[in-house]
Amino acid sequence: MALMDSYRARHPGCPIWRIVFFDVGRLMTAIYVRVFHGYRRFHRDRVPKRGPYIVAANHQSYLDPILVGVAIAPGQFTPLARSSLFEHWLFGPIIANLHSLPVRQGEGDTRAMKAMIAEVKAGRSILVYPEGSRTFDGALQPFQRGVSLILRRAPAPVLPVAMEGAYDAWPRSSKRPRFGRRTWAAVGHPIPHEELMANGPDEALRRLEREIEQLRLELRERLRKKTKGRYPAKGPGDRPFQHAEADVEANPQAEVEPTPRAASNTNSEA
């Protein structure tokens, strides 16, 4: 009974068969990204043992939900998915049973935001992409203020997650993935809700930008070393996000003396 309760705690209030469905789907896709995209994950030990928490990740490709799901295993989460996908005869039922909630892209879908807040208050973790959409060039995009609504009203720690290589593996301009392109993910330290929101929602977004961008750039550097400079392809993704650049200009020491939280390396692979 205790084991079953622990399993149900992965996504409280959800039917057990859907929790199993999520785990089976994660296992199958984990095999795929490991075999075809050289997937590695770092710092899984930072994932909270129990939810709810808010996973905040950069958004590079269609592979991102898979990469995040494997990175935080055995934890589960509720993601948002484009509402039109739910109308597909095959993908609709699949994504619905993977805890997904529909969102209308291009609109201020406050209904979806409120649904995500309700998920957290019900004890379930959620996945958000503060950029709002996939990157066009591999670089981090400005975080959208709409996610502030969730950060303000969902009383849960935020778990930063960064991915690198996914843009090269499946850019938004391509209809299919490119096999053999490595994809790595790293988990940051969970940030308590009160700490993140202490200086207001705008500063909360700036902090998430900084932490996710630093994790991403660390992964990018390690990927380059692993492939002897061949991958990822050089381009806009090499440039730090502009807010991070502004912070360095204001405080030159930040470039050479990172904070203890950000300075931890990405060597602890799970």
N, C-alpha and C positions, 0 to 999 in steps of 0.2 A: 504493500500500500504506500509506504514511504517513497519507494522508487517511482511509482506511478504519479504521486503528487509532485515529485521533483520534475518529472517529465512534463506534466501539465503546466508547471511554472514557467516553462520556456515561452509560453504565450497564453497567459491566464484567460480563462473564459472561452477559449477556442476549443471546438470539438477535437478529441484526441486524434481522430483520423486525419484532420487537416494538419496537425502538428507533425504527424508521421509523414504526410504527403510533402510537407516542406523539407523535412530531413532527407527523404528519398530524392527529391529534386535537387537538393544541394549536393548530395553524394554524386549523382550522375553528372552534374555540371562541373563539380570539382575535378572529376576524372578528365573531363574534356579540357578544361583550362590548363591542367597540369601536363597533359600529353601534347596538346597542340599549341599552347602558349607559354610553356615553361613557367607556370605560375609558382610564385613563392609568397609566403606571408610572414610578416615580422611583428613581434610584440603581441601575440595573442593573449599573453598573460595579463595584459592591461585591461582586457575586457571584463567588466563587472560580472560577478558570478550570477547575479540576479538583476532583473529589470525592475521598473522600467528605466530606460535611458534613450537618449536621442542620438542616433548615429548621424553625424554630419560629414559628408564626403564630397570630394571634387568629382566632376562629371566629365568623363572623357569619351565614353562609348556605350553601345548597347551591352557590353560585357560587364559594366559596372555593378549591377545588382548581384551578379554571380560572384564577382571578386570580393565584394563587401560581405556577402553571405558566408563565403568560405573563411574570410579573415576573422569573423567574430564567432565562428562555430564553437560551441553548440547553441549559442544564442539565436533567437529568431526576431524578426521585426516586421512591421507593416510598412510597405512602400507605397508611393503614389505611382499610378500608371496612367498614360493618356487615355481618356475616356473612350476614344474610338476603338482602342484595342479590345475593349470588353465586348464589342459587337461582332468580333470575329468568331466564327463557329468553333475553331479549335483553340486559339490562344485565349479567348474570353474566359472559358471555364477554368483553364489552367492558371491564369494569373489571378483570377478571383479566389481560387483555392490556395494560392500562395500568399494569402492575407492582404492582397493589394486593394487599394481604394482608388476610384476614378478621379481624375482631375481634368478640367477643361483648359488646355493650353491656350495661351494668348489672352486669358481673361483673369481678372482678380477673383479667383475661385475661393471665396471665403468659406463656402460650404465644405470644401475639401480640407481647408486649414482647421476648421472647427472639428471635423471628423478625426483629424490626426491628434488634436489636443485631447479629444475624448478617449482615444486609444491609450495615450499616456496615463490619463487619470484612471483608466480601467486596469492599469498595471502592465500594459503591453508596450514594448519598445517600438520605435519607428525609425525609418530611414528618410533623411531629407538631403537634397542637393541644393545648397544655398545659392549656387550659380544660376539655378533655374532651368538651364538647358545644357546640352553637351557643348564642349568647347569647339570652336571652329578651327583652331590652329595648334592645339596641344597646351597652350598657356592657360593659367588660371584666369577666370573671368571674375568681374566684380560680384560680390555676394548681393543678392536681392533683398531689399528691406522687408519684403513680404514675409520672409521666414521669421522676422522678429516677432510676429504675432504668436508663433508657436513657442519661441524661446521665452517670451514673457509669460505665457499662460500655462505652459506645460511644466509642472514642477518636477523636473528630472535632470540628472547630470547629462552633459553632452559629451559624446565620445568622438573625437576627431579621427577620421580615417582618410588616408591619402592613397591614390593609385597612380602608377606611372607605367607607361608602355601601352596602355589600353588604347590611346589615341592612334598610335602607329599600327596597332593590331586591328582596329576597326574604326576608322574615322567616320564622321557623319556623312562624308561625301561618298562612301563606299557602300554598296548594297550587300556585301558579304565580308566576313572576317578574313584577315590575312594570316594564314597558318605560319607558325615558326617565329612569330613576333612575341617576345617575352612580355609578360604582364606581372607586376609585383604590387603588393599592397602592404601598408604599414599602419598599425594602430597607435594613436597617441594616448596620452594620459586622460582619463575622464575628468571633466571639469565640473565641480559642483554647481548647481543652478544658481545659488546665492552669489557665489564667487564670480561667475560669468556675467551676471546681470548687475553687479555692484555699481558699475559706472554707466548704466543705461544700455539700451539695445544697440545703438550705433557702435559703441565701443566693443560690445559683445561680438558683433559681426566682424569688426576689425581684428579682434583676437583670434577668432576662428580662421580668418583669412591667413593670418601670420602662421598659426600652428600647422594648418593643413599644407600651406605652401612650403614651409620648411621641411615637413615630412616628405612631400613630393620631390623637392629638389635633392634631398638626401638619397631617395630611391633612384632618381635619375642619374646621379653621380655613380652610385654603386652598379647600376645597370651598364653604364659606360665602361667601368672597370672590368666587369664580368665579360663583356663582349669586346674588350680591347678597343673601345672607341667607335665600334660599328653601329651601336644601337643604344638608345633611340636616335633617330635622325636629328641632326642639328637643325634648330629652327627657333620659333618664338617661345617654345617651351623651355628654352635655356635661360630666358630672362626672368628674374624674380618679379613677382606681381608688384605693380606700381606702388601700392600702399606700403609694402614691405620696403621698397626702395626709399620712400619718403621717410620711414622710420629710421633707416640707417643714416640718411643724410642728417636727420635731427640728432641722432645719437651714434656717432661713428664707432664707439666701443661695442655696440650691439653686434657688429659684424664679426668681431673677433672674440667676444666674450658672451656667448649665448647664455640664456637663463638655464638653471639646472633642469627645468622641465623640458626645454627644447633641446638641450645639449645631449641627451641620452642618445646613444648610437642605435643603428638599425641592424645590429648583428644578431639579436636574439630571435632567430627564426623558429616558428612553431612547426 
